């Protein structure tokens, strides 16, 4: 921290004129008369150090012109990240097999009594989240394995993970959408999917252990 005396000295008219003149030399403009070329050269070295990010603390405070150099140096500005360029969460390649038809769900189990058990099971994460890919796959699972099967009398949704039911929406998907208004049709599609599940006319049950947050709670409430 600079002392009050140094601050007053830097703020004096004479010091400001000296700073302005030496700064003019640093940035390549004609220097005012009476300014030492030695001061300009030393401050030019300081500016170079500042621009390359390698000034020492003592060098930065060595002369009054250092204050002007710091003003002349490019300042880092905070630029908001483009959500559409956010790195995607790492995912393992998936190829369907008879033992695992879906990536985000285990195969649907149907009990002799006609109860379909749907288990969320995201292999890429410790918790289940409602990603765009999961919601798309859930619709395929429902249409292919459940909706037209009249032997199914009820459906139970549960998690294959010990960590909980569903930990809400996938925030990485949301971050990658730069224009948040584009999420409106995504929400509408999810609502239509829930309405389609209800239209089967059978009880829908959520067997919850652990957290059911955000969209996970909405799924359970349907």
N, C-alpha and C positions, 0 to 999 in steps of 0.2 A: 504494500500500500504506500502511496506517496504521502509525505508529510504535508500539513497545511501550508507551510512556508514554501515548499516546492510547488505546490498547486498555485499559490498566489504568484510565484515567479513565472510560471508557465502562462498565467493568464494576463500578465502585464503587457501593455501595448508594444513595448520595445521587443519583448520576447516573441510576440506574435509576428512582428515584422521580420525578425530573424528567421523564424520558422517558415514563413511564407517564401522568403528569398531562397533559403536553402532547399526548400521543397521544389522551387522552380528549377533549380539545378538538377535535382534528382530525376525529375520527370522530363528533362530535356529541353526546358524553356530557358531563355536568357536570364541569368541571375542578376539580382539588383547589385549595384555597386557597394563595395565595402564588405562583402561576405567572403569569408575565407574559402579558397578552393579546397583546402585541407578538410574543413568541416563538411563541405559538400561531398567530397570523396568518401569520407568516413560514413556519412549518412547514406550515400549511395550503396555502400556495402551492407549497411543495416537493412535498407529496403529490400535488397536482394535476398538477405537472410529471411526476412519476413515473408516474402513471396514464395520462397521455397520451403517455408515451414520449419526453419532451423535456427531461429534467433535464440541466443542465450538470454537469460533473465537480466544479467548485468548489462549486456549490449543493448537490450531493449530500453533500459532506463538510463543509458549513458549520456544522451544529449537531448536538448529540447526539441531538435528536429525529428527525433524518433516519433514524437507524437504525431507530427504531420505525415511521416512516412507510413505510420499505421493507418492513417485516414486514406492515404493514396493507394495502399495495398488493397487488392480485391478482397472483399468480405464474403465469407461463406454465408449464403442465405438458405433458409430452410425451404426446400421444395417438397410439397406433398407427394407422396408416392402414388404412382398410378396403380390402382387396385387391379386393373386388367393385366398388369405385368408382374403381379405378385407370383412368386414361385408356387407351383402346384405342390400339394402335399404328396410325398412319395407313395407310390402304389405298386404293388406286386402285379406282374402279368397274370391274367386269369384266362384259363381255357376250361369250358364246361366239361364235366365228366358225369357218368351216371351217379356217382356218389356225391357229386357237388355240382348241381345244375346252375346255381346262382352264386355270384361272388359275395354279396352282402347278406345272404341268408343261407342257413342250412336247408337241406331238402325238406319240403313239407311232410310232416308226419300226420297220417290220418289213423285215428284209433278205430277199433272195431265198432265203437258206438257212434262213429261219424263226427268226431271232433278233430278238426284240422289244427295242428300246432305249427305256428310260424315262428322260427327263432332268428332274431337279428344276430348277425355274427360278422362284423367287419374285420377282415384278416389284416388290414393295414394299421389298425389303431388299437389301443388298449381299451377304448370305449367305443360304443356305437354312436355315430352322429348321422343326422339326416342330410346327406349330400344330394346334389342334383342326380348323380349317378344312382344312388340308392333308391331315390323316389322313382326314377324311371324303371329300375329293375323290379321294384315292388309292384308296379302296375303290371308288368309282364308276368310276374309270379301269380298275382291275383287272377288275371285273365286266363292263364294257361292251366293253373292247378286247382283253382277254387271256385271261381264264379259260376261255371257251367256244370260243376259236379254236384248233382242233386243228392248224392249220398252224404254230403257234408251238412251237418245239422247245427254246427257252431264253429267258431274260429277263435283260437287263443293265440295272442301275440305275446312273446316273451323274449328274453335275451339268453344267448348261449354263453355270455360273459359273466364272470363273477363280479366285475366292476360296476354293474348296474344295467338299467334298462336302455335308455337313450339319453345322451348328454346334450341334447339340443341340436340346432342346425350346425352344419359344417361352416365355420367362420371363414375358411379359406375360399370356399365357393363364393360367399358373399363379398369378400374383399376383392375378388377378381372382377366383379361387376362394377364398372366405373360409374355408369348411370343407374342409380338405385331404382329409378322408375321402371327399369327392365325387370325388376323382381316381382312386379305386380302380376304379370301373366304366370309366373312361376307359382305364386301363392294361389292363383285361381285354379291352376292345374292340380295342385295338391288338394284344394277344396273339392274339386270335381271327383278326384280319386276317392276321397273319403265318402262322398255321396254315393259313388258307385258301390263301394263296399257295403254301405248301409242298405242299398237297394236289393241286395241278395235276400234280405229278410230273415237272417239268422242272427243269434246273439254273437256279439263281438266282445271278447274279454281280453283285458291286458293283465297278464300275470307279472307283476312288478317286484323286483328285488333291487334295492339300491336306487340311485338317482333316476328320476324321469323329469327332465328339464326342458323348458321351451317347447319346441316342436314335439319332443318325446311325450310331454304331458298332454299336448293337444291330441296326439295319436291315441293315448290311453283314454281320453275323455270321449272320443268318438265311439 
